[in-house]
Amino acid sequence: MYENIMDAIHMGILLIDRYYRIARWNRWMEIQSEIEEKQIVGESLFKRYPHLNTDSFIQSMKSVFKFGNYVYYSQKFHSYMFPFPPSSCYREDFMFMQQSCTLTPLRDDTGEILHIVVTVQDVTDRVFMEQSMKELSQKDGLTGIYNRRYLDTRLKEEFIRFERKKVPFAFLMLDLDNFKPVNDTYGHQFGDVMLKEVADTCSRIIRGSDTLARFGGEEFCIILPDADEEGAKSFAERIRLSIEKIAIPYLKGIRVSITVSIGLSRTSEDLKSSEELLFQADKAMYESKKKGKNKVTYYPDI
């Protein structure tokens, strides 16, 4: 009866003896590993899965045998114990099935611990949902780039890095010029298309280490880690020119363009906070507006 229950449970169950040999391998483990129980029983766990042969894992097993401890391996810290392929619908998202596992002592009638029960639970669905929800909470619903909340977090992280390691970074504030007339003339749906195109244009230019976010309305921000003054200025000018070239079809023969005013600030020894860096970029951006728009202004040059 107990054999049938072990095979009916929708999770992996295996028994490990004191010599780290596999004594039981239930049906779920057979299906996921494509290894039949008769092929693996009696073998060392570490022969089949040498990546588990670590001091920390062996110490955990010894503590179960010696003290009867219960050990939990959370997916958040270990991702998986057994490198099984994920469910088919998640093959592009995960290389291996995400697992939460436990080590539990199994006692005989005298109370002696002769085996460890290892359970393996497939939590790939849950992890996918958690990651998706986290990503949604960080992204702007219209443009698909990061939102203001995520920007604030990244800006603070970069500033802490600057304080600790003195690695400078630059910050760009972008504001689309004359965007209200675009909405008033061509409609808000067309304005949304324009915002998406600007976001896509910037996304194609930034590096993998950069952070692009929608600050709000028609304002965007970019964090440039490890950027020197000349490199930041050159990058900002490249962004400006690329947005200037945008021409979105409206009606036959009509294409709508847009320009952007950019404010650029960069970390310095007298800077006290990430908020101050943002303020400087914002002030420089408004200076670009005053100078006639479609310009880049570097804060120290105001």
QUIURRA-V729613 format. One record per residue. N is the residue number from 0. RES is the residue in three letters. SS is DSSP state (H for helix, E for strand, C for the rest). PHI is phi in whole degrees, -180 to 180 (NA if undefined). PSI is psi in whole degrees, -180 to 180 (* if undefined). Layout:
BEGIN
[[N RES SS PHI PSI] [N RES SS PHI PSI]]
END
This chain:
BEGIN
[[0 MET C NA -46] [1 TYR H -65 -33] [2 GLU H -63 -43] [3 ASN H -64 -39] [4 ILE H -64 -44] [5 MET H -60 -37] [6 ASP H -81 -21] [7 ALA H -85 -24] [8 ILE C -67 135] [9 HIS C -87 59] [10 MET C -163 163] [11 GLY E -79 137] [12 ILE E -136 127] [13 LEU E -140 152] [14 LEU E -110 137] [15 ILE E -121 131] [16 ASP E -89 -177] [17 ARG C -66 -16] [18 TYR C -101 14] [19 TYR C 64 30] [20 ARG E -96 148] [21 ILE E -81 123] [22 ALA E -107 -18] [23 ARG E -154 141] [24 TRP E -144 100] [25 ASN C -75 176] [26 ARG H -60 -38] [27 TRP H -60 -42] [28 MET H -66 -37] [29 GLU H -61 -46] [30 ILE H -65 -46] [31 GLN H -71 -37] [32 SER H -91 -18] [33 GLU C 61 31] [34 ILE C -122 122] [35 GLU C -73 153] [36 GLU H -58 -41] [37 LYS H -66 -20] [38 GLN H -83 -21] [39 ILE H -116 -24] [40 VAL C -60 132] [41 GLY C 97 -15] [42 GLU C -85 155] [43 SER E -69 137] [44 LEU H -57 -36] [45 PHE H -78 -19] [46 LYS H -70 -44] [47 ARG H -79 -35] [48 TYR C -131 73] [49 PRO H -63 -21] [50 HIS H -66 -17] [51 LEU H -84 -11] [52 ASN C -80 71] [53 THR C -121 159] [54 ASP H -60 -41] [55 SER H -68 -41] [56 PHE H -69 -43] [57 ILE H -62 -40] [58 GLN H -63 -37] [59 SER H -64 -43] [60 MET H -65 -41] [61 LYS H -63 -37] [62 SER H -69 -30] [63 VAL H -69 -47] [64 PHE H -66 -41] [65 LYS H -82 -43] [66 PHE H -113 -5] [67 GLY C 73 25] [68 ASN C -68 156] [69 TYR C -108 124] [70 VAL E -116 132] [71 TYR E -116 129] [72 TYR E -108 103] [73 SER C -78 141] [74 GLN H -60 -31] [75 LYS H -62 -27] [76 PHE H -105 -28] [77 HIS H -120 -9] [78 SER C 64 -56] [79 TYR C -160 159] [80 MET C -104 -42] [81 PHE C -113 128] [82 PRO C -77 68] [83 PHE C -89 150] [84 PRO C -67 148] [85 PRO C -76 173] [86 SER C -58 151] [87 SER H -56 -36] [88 CYS H -74 -8] [89 TYR H -116 13] [90 ARG C -61 -30] [91 GLU C -81 -18] [92 ASP C -97 -30] [93 PHE C -136 137] [94 MET C -73 -37] [95 PHE C -131 155] [96 MET C -55 133] [97 GLN C -84 131] [98 GLN E -134 142] [99 SER E -111 132] [100 CYS E -131 157] [101 THR E -133 151] [102 LEU E -118 121] [103 THR E -130 137] [104 PRO E -71 142] [105 LEU E -119 115] [106 ARG E -99 151] [107 ASP C -89 -171] [108 ASP C -64 -22] [109 THR C -91 -4] [110 GLY C 92 0] [111 GLU C -79 140] [112 ILE E -89 111] [113 LEU E -105 -23] [114 HIS E -139 158] [115 ILE E -110 132] [116 VAL E -91 120] [117 VAL E -105 124] [118 THR E -109 143] [119 VAL E -128 115] [120 GLN E -110 129] [121 ASP E -79 113] [122 VAL C -116 22] [123 THR H -59 -43] [124 ASP H -57 -47] [125 ARG H -65 -43] [126 VAL H -64 -41] [127 PHE H -61 -44] [128 MET H -66 -42] [129 GLU H -62 -44] [130 GLN H -67 -38] [131 SER H -66 -43] [132 MET H -65 -40] [133 LYS H -63 -43] [134 GLU H -65 -41] [135 LEU H -62 -37] [136 SER H -71 -16] [137 GLN H -102 -9] [138 LYS E -107 149] [139 ASP C -77 130] [140 GLY C -64 -30] [141 LEU C -84 -53] [142 THR C -92 -21] [143 GLY C 83 -2] [144 ILE C -90 179] [145 TYR E -66 155] [146 ASN C -100 -178] [147 ARG H -63 -38] [148 ARG H -61 -47] [149 TYR H -68 -38] [150 LEU H -58 -46] [151 ASP H -59 -41] [152 THR H -64 -48] [153 ARG H -65 -37] [154 LEU H -64 -42] [155 LYS H -66 -40] [156 GLU H -62 -44] [157 GLU H -67 -35] [158 PHE H -69 -39] [159 ILE H -62 -42] [160 ARG H -61 -40] [161 PHE H -64 -42] [162 GLU H -64 -39] [163 ARG H -80 -43] [164 LYS H -112 -3] [165 LYS C 59 35] [166 VAL C -94 112] [167 PRO C -71 155] [168 PHE E -146 162] [169 ALA E -116 159] [170 PHE E -137 130] [171 LEU E -113 135] [172 MET E -114 123] [173 LEU E -116 134] [174 ASP E -132 122] [175 LEU E -66 136] [176 ASP C -82 136] [177 ASN C 53 42] [178 PHE H -77 -32] [179 LYS H -60 -45] [180 PRO H -60 -31] [181 VAL H -62 -48] [182 ASN H -62 -44] [183 ASP H -67 -36] [184 THR H -85 -44] [185 TYR H -109 -7] [186 GLY C 99 155] [187 HIS H -68 -31] [188 GLN H -64 -40] [189 PHE H -68 -37] [190 GLY H -60 -38] [191 ASP H -65 -39] [192 VAL H -62 -40] [193 MET H -63 -45] [194 LEU H -61 -42] [195 LYS H -64 -40] [196 GLU H -67 -40] [197 VAL H -63 -45] [198 ALA H -62 -43] [199 ASP H -65 -39] [200 THR H -63 -46] [201 CYS H -65 -38] [202 SER H -63 -34] [203 ARG H -74 -17] [204 ILE H -98 -36] [205 ILE C -66 157] [206 ARG C -82 168] [207 GLY C -64 -28] [208 SER C -85 -11] [209 ASP C -80 160] [210 THR E -123 120] [211 LEU E -107 131] [212 ALA E -143 153] [213 ARG E -90 119] [214 PHE E -76 -33] [215 GLY E 151 144] [216 GLY C 57 -124] [217 GLU C -103 23] [218 GLU E -106 138] [219 PHE E -129 157] [220 CYS E -135 151] [221 ILE E -136 130] [222 ILE E -99 128] [223 LEU E -116 94] [224 PRO E -66 150] [225 ASP C 54 40] [226 ALA C -107 126] [227 ASP C -83 175] [228 GLU H -61 -50] [229 GLU H -65 -40] [230 GLY H -64 -40] [231 ALA H -66 -42] [232 LYS H -64 -43] [233 SER H -64 -41] [234 PHE H -64 -46] [235 ALA H -60 -41] [236 GLU H -67 -36] [237 ARG H -64 -42] [238 ILE H -61 -47] [239 ARG H -59 -48] [240 LEU H -65 -38] [241 SER H -66 -42] [242 ILE H -69 -35] [243 GLU H -60 -29] [244 LYS C -83 -9] [245 ILE C -63 132] [246 ALA E -144 104] [247 ILE E -99 128] [248 PRO E -63 135] [249 TYR C -112 -68] [250 LEU C -124 175] [251 LYS C -57 121] [252 GLY C 86 -3] [253 ILE C -116 124] [254 ARG E -126 136] [255 VAL E -108 129] [256 SER E -112 170] [257 ILE C -149 154] [258 THR C -125 173] [259 VAL E -139 143] [260 SER E -103 132] [261 ILE E -123 135] [262 GLY E -112 133] [263 LEU E -122 128] [264 SER E -129 161] [265 ARG E -146 147] [266 THR C -62 147] [267 SER C -145 166] [268 GLU C -62 -30] [269 ASP C -90 2] [270 LEU C -73 134] [271 LYS C -103 -21] [272 SER C -160 164] [273 SER H -68 -31] [274 GLU H -63 -37] [275 GLU H -67 -38] [276 LEU H -63 -43] [277 LEU H -63 -42] [278 PHE H -60 -42] [279 GLN H -63 -44] [280 ALA H -65 -39] [281 ASP H -64 -43] [282 LYS H -65 -41] [283 ALA H -65 -36] [284 MET H -64 -44] [285 TYR H -66 -29] [286 GLU H -66 -37] [287 SER H -63 -38] [288 LYS H -63 -45] [289 LYS H -64 -32] [290 LYS C -80 0] [291 GLY C 120 4] [292 LYS C 72 171] [293 ASN C 55 46] [294 LYS C -139 163] [295 VAL E -114 129] [296 THR E -122 128] [297 TYR E -93 128] [298 TYR H -52 -48] [299 PRO H -62 -17] [300 ASP H -89 0] [301 ILE C -69 *]]
END
